Amino acid sequence: MFTFTRRAAIASVAALGLAAAAMPAAADGHKTTFSMATSGSETDARSEALAKVFAPMVAEFADYQPGYNGTLFAQGTELEAIAGGNLTMSIASAQELAQFFPEFSIFATGYVHQDAAHQVRVFNDPLMDPFKAKVEEELGVKLLSVMYLGRRHVNLRQTREELDVQTPADLAGVNLRMPGTDAWQFLGKALGAAPTPLAFSEVYTALSSGAIDGQDNPLPTVVDKKFYEVTKQIALTSHLVDLNYIAFSAETWNSLDAAQQLTVQRAADAAASWGRLKQLEKENNLADFIRSNGVEIYTPDLAAFREHVQGQYVGSEAAASWPEGLLDKINALGN
């Protein structure tokens, strides 16, 4: 009921025509503004991909204006801003989309995607067509491409002598920061931890003060946000091969001519590809840097984590919205 009410409210806002940032291209040749909001930093691989690849490719007809670190819109409100006509685009997670469309939680499930290539195959497969169509029709958001965020791991303040994480049971009582959506909180519990909702911008301070025990993110994010300064260990759980979608205003998309739409699509795909390669390169090369800053990195019992996490979803409310047979189709696209 909450999801339906929220979506209905957003549709009402859009119907009122409260369009501020997602204005259509002007007929007199002036550039339209593509405003982009993200909770990530300017040096985040996804942010860099859009600024260095997407923006130049659309520069002939669009002025790309990004807002970083949640300064333009708070994390978790970007999709509502697009739906309301107040934002052109964002880097949206499956977890955020699951707030509106519960079936998207399947793409935020632990140990579902195998790697970056698997993510791309799934996004481009016909199985995604009804998902994309529903988001566009009911939320006014067009999903252009999929971006690779990386393999998420458990990153803790405690030393390994204080807490050695080998199985989910070892995370009992650990206050692990997770974003506040239901899908994220379910995953945190499935890992065995006590998930604590907290805005991304507040994580460093909370780790430093001891308000939380840890956070989960890929290694590039640990370095980008300097979490290695306030933590002592990383257990390489790889519990989520995480992704984001390049979310774009359907209203703005429809205001563009066919050539401009093709350019925007190609720019989004090129940016996603560039960012994916950069993120994979960072993942492969950052462990030594993190270790040099006093953080111990090790691999726990992955079979125990995989079995426990996936077992939590079976028969759960989180999986009730998944289309029948979809998980098998996703698995079939894997290696």
Disulfide bonds with the S-S distance in Angstrom:
none
